[in-house]
């Protein structure tokens, strides 16, 4: 384990791409599949999942 707190924090909050993909797709689909918002939903879900993991 690294003594650098930034590296340790980054490793603890790494979320598998398939978890982000599945949830982002669901969110995009529930918002009627708007064109051009794929990355917006991806990054939103990534932040949500990291926050949920830190809170757990």
Secondary structure, DSSP 8 states (H G I E B T S, - for coil): --S-HHHHHHHHT---HHHHHHHHHHHHHHTT--TT-HHHHHHHHHHHHHHHHHH-
